[in-house]
Every structure is written in structure tokens, then in C-alpha cells.
Amino acid sequence: MKIAWTTDPHLDHAPVYAFEKWVDQVRSFAPDAIVITGDISEAEDVVFQLQRMTEVFRLPVYFVLGNHDFYGKTIAQTRRQVIEVCREDPLLFYLTDCGPIDLGDGVFLVGEDGWGDATVGDFAGSAVRLRDFDCILDFADSDPSQWQRMLAHLGAESAGRLAVKLHAVPTTAREVLIATHLPPWREACWYEGQISDDHWAPFFVCGQVGGILDRASAERPETMHSVLCGHTHCPGRCDRSSNLVAHTGIASYGQPTPTGLIDTDTKPLDLRTR
């Protein structure tokens, strides 16, 4: 099975010619499915873009949502509308709302949105202020003194859901693919060749998801755990242990492009990235 991976396509920024170029690039891989690790669009547009993809590709689309996908609505509103359309379209799979997916030959796919959960770096001392706080209604309608607590809660929810999914993967699995938007450790959070510092890490790392992955891989040393993530728009690789690795994908506003190609038939699984 071949899976085309794209992260952070931001299709609301992509003119028609850029979208069509991305479609042609994905088709050139002759994939059996597509996985997208978040920032598909913004809340008012994300359902349209998901339906557009299944109409064009006629392939399973496995995805998680990124922070931009919630812009303009609350987190709950966006997730609810996405879940509803996925239950109507058999080709759409919102991994945050799914259990483990058997890709065949001992390979399973799980996914979780994740969040910059303010558990890594120096939230209190950071001067960084993401547009999230103005554009996601949960934050825009809350006192800034509550933001750190809210971020930590979102990260804890993601970590909890992911723990349940990883536990449900059969012990016979040879490899687990984990799709998530946020890098799970600072060492996987790349920007222009550098690892994020204490000012950016609170918003670009989901430390609680990272902790779950550390524990899950340690409990199953014979199973390879491969993480696909984005958010930073810069490529990088973090070999956390012999059976746990994270790939952070490249992206560019207005120019969606395939991030990599995954071949599940190879042992170990072959992941070619840009």
C-alpha cells in the first residue's frame, strides 16, 4: 500500500493552479490513500476542502486537524462539523475520531490533532502570541490568564485519546504510523534547520503526546512507531529511540505539495520525504 503524505496544505491560501498542481503531484505517486497532518484550511472552509479532495482523488483521505482548521469557530464546533461530514463520506477518515486503522501486513495507522500545550519551553516568559488566540473563539472569548491552562488541557485530551488508540493496536503489529499536527518533542520541532527555543516551543510542541509516545514505544520494543507531523513548515527528523522516530514535514503557504510517500509493503516501512 502506498500513501501520499501532505502536511499544512493551507488550501484557503492556494489559488486554483496551485491546487491542481498538487493534485497532479499526488496522482503521480499512484497512491492507494492520502494522509494529511493538519492545517487543511480554516473552519468555514475545511469541510468544503475535504469534500473537494475525495471528489478529485476518489481515494481514502486520512487526516487530523491543525490549529488553523479551527480559525473562525470554536474547537468543538469545527470537530463536530468535520465528524458529521466524515460519517456521510466513506472516503473521509478524521483520525482523531477513529480507532486504529489496519493498513495491512502488520501496519496500523492512528492519529490525533495534538496542540501546542505549553508544557515544553517557557510559556510565562515568551513574547510569542499566535493568531490562534484571536482567531479560535475558545481563546478569543477567554481571559488571557486562562490560556496556559486551556492549552495544557487540550494537550492532555489529545494525549489521553492517543493512549487509548495505541493500547488498542494489536500486539502483533510490526509498525504503527502516528499522524499528528504538532511535533511531539522539542527535538522534532524544526524551523530553518534549528530546533525551537523556549519562546516558541510552548506553542509548537505537544509535550503530553510526546510522553505517551515514549511510554507506548518502550512498552512495545518490537513494534516500530513512526510519527508524521507538521506545523513548523520545515523538514526534520528525530530518532527518539530505536523504535520511535518523528518526521516533521515541509510546507509552504499557497503552494501545497506532497511531503512524502509511504510504502507499507517494505520491511521496515519505507518513508521518502522531501
ABEGO torsion letter per residue (X at the ends): XBBBBBBGAGAAABBAAAAAAAAAAAAAAGBABBBBBEGABBAAAAAAAAAAAAAAAGBBBBBBBBAAAABGBBAAAAAAAAAAAAAABAABBBAAABBBBBAEGGBBBBBBAEBBAGABEBAAABABBBAAAAABAAAAABBAAAAAAAAAAAAAAAAAAAAAAAAABBAABABBBBBBABBABAAABBBGGBBBBAAAAAAABBAAAAAAAAAAAAABAABBBBBBBBGAGBBBBBBABAABBBBBBBBBBGBBBBABBBBAABOBBBBBBX
